[in-house]
């Protein structure tokens, strides 16, 4: 374990810092978690969910994968959504991508990554769906636009899950949001998609996509 010695040292310093400011923090944390938010983000190491939004451990339920995809047959992601909604009763589901995403760049460049290519087929679907909008843009701008469109599409996928539909049917308050993160600035951007009931889905999705097109 000598190779990881520095991580254990970092851990002890972090515990010391936390307990110095709040002696009972870990005891309280161990008893329960009551997050208000589920974060579905990219696995990129430069996009740490809690730090970006300034939340403490226990305040953000997190699921991450390559290019923040919400696939209809991904039981891992779907199980996280189900637990967050049905058990933890989160109020907000945030799908957050980031500019300069390597997975999305590989899709645009039609570059092979290996096993990841099977996963990135969902991003290929987004690219195909929005080929007209992307084709009208300079190639230098297409990456950021596909990053944005992918977030909107994955947020839409969340609203189509039976978990969310059932929650809305029983009048449970849970909203789905689409955000994107700028690694170069450290700032989040709201992509203008917030859906809190099924009747809002089509109109707000179309408005968010149109807003991107207008800003091209």
N, C-alpha and C positions, 0 to 999 in steps of 0.2 A: 504493500500500500504506500511505499515511499513515493511512488510516482504521483500520488494524489495528496501528498502531505499538505501542500499549500491550500488545497480545498478544505481540508479539515481545520486548518488554522484560520482560514477565512470564515468558516462556519462558527468557530468559537468566538471570534471577534464580533461577528454579527449578533450572536446570542447575547454577548456581553453588552453590546450597544442597545439592544432591544430591552433587556431587563433593567438596564440603568435608567431608562426613561419610563419604563412601566414594568414594575416587578412582577405583576400578576398576568402579564400578557399571554405567555404560553399556557398557563393553567386555564385561562378562559378559552383560549383557542382550541384546546384539546377537548373541551366539553361539547362543542357544537360548531357548525358553520351555518351562517345565515346570509349568504351573499344575495344581493339584489340584481346581480348582473351575470350573464353567461357571455363569455368572450370566445368567439370562434375566429382564430387568427392563423397566420402563416407560421410555420416552424422556424423561419429564419431567426438566427441567433441574435440579430440586431434589433429585433422587435419584441422586447420583453413586456408582456401585457400589463402586469401590475404597475411597473415603473412608469409606463407611458401615461397612465391615467391617475397616478398618484394614490393608488389604493393599497391597503395593507393586506397581508395574508389573511384569508378568511372572508375577504370582501369581494372577490372576483373568482367565479368558477370558470375554468379555462380548458378549451380544447384547441389544439393546434395541429396542422398538417401542412404539407407542401401546397402552397398557393391558396390556402384557406378555402378549400372546396367542401361543399355540402352535397354529397352524392346520394342519390335515392336508395342505393344498395349498400351504403357504408354503415354497418351496424354499430361500429365504434362511435362515430359521430352522432348517429341517431339515438344511441343509448345515452350519450352525454346530454343531449337535448331533452330526452324523456326524464332523466333523473333531475336535471335542473328545473324543469317545468313542474313535474308531478310531485317530486319529493322536496326539493329546496324552495319551490315556489318563487323562482326569480321573476322580476318584473320586466327586465329588459334583456333581449338577446342581441348582441353586437357582433356583426360580421365585419372584421377589419382586415383589409389587405394593406399592401404597402407599395410605394413606387419602386421601380427597379427590381421587381420580383424575379428571381432567377428562373423559376419554373415557367412563368409567363413569357419571359424572354426566350427560353428554349422553344416554346410553342411558336412564337413569332418567327424565329429563325429556322424552324423545322429541324432543330438540332436534337439528336438522340442522347438520352441520358441513361438508358438501361431500363431497369425495372420501373423506375419512376414514370416512364413513358405511358404505362398502362393507367396510371393515376391521372396523368395530365391530359388524357383524352377528354376529360370533362372541361378543361380549359380550351381544348381544340373546338369543342362544341360551342363555347361562347364566342370564340373567334369566327366560326362559320356563321353563327346567328347574326353577328354584327359586322359582317364582311363589308357591307356597303359603307357604313360609317367609317370603318377603319381604312378602307380603300381610298376614301376622299381626303385622307390626312397625309402629311409628310411622314416618311418612314421614321424620322427621328422622334416624332410625337406619338407613334402608334403604341409603343410599349406602355407609356403612362395611361393612355386611353384604355387599352385592354386590361390593365390592372384595375382601373375604375369600373369598367363594365363587368369584369369578373366578380367584383365585390357585390355589385347590384344583383347579378344573376344568382349568386350563392345565397344572398339574403332572401331573394324570391323563393329559392328552393326551401329555405327554412319555413316560409309561410305555407308551403304546400305539404308539409309533413302532417301525418295524422295526429301527432302529438300536439302541434300548435292548433290544428283545426278543432280537435276535441277540447282543448283548453278554452278556445274562444267560444265554442258551442255551450260550454257550461259557465260562460261569463267570467272566466278567469282573466285578470288583467295582466297581459304580457305583450310587449311591443318588440318589433324587430327593426333593427337599425343597420344602415350601411355606412361605414367609415373607412377612411384610408389614411395611412401614416406616411409622412415624409421623413425618411431616414436622414436626409441632409439638413433638415430644419428641426427635426424632433417634434413637429406639430401634427396634430390630427386635423382631418378635414371631413366635414359632414357632406355626404354625397346626395343629400336631399331625399333619402328614402326612409320613412318611418311608417310602419304599418302596425295598427293595433286591433284591426278587425278585418274579416275576410272581404267585406264590401269595399274596403279601401285599396285592395291589392292591385287591381289592374290600373286604376287611375294613377296611383302614386308611382307604380313601377314605370309606366309610360312617361310620366312627367320627369322622373329622374333620368331616364335614358335620353329624352329629348333635351333636357337641360345640358347634358354633356355635349350633345351634337351641336347645340347653339354656341357653346363656348369654344368649339374647335377653331 
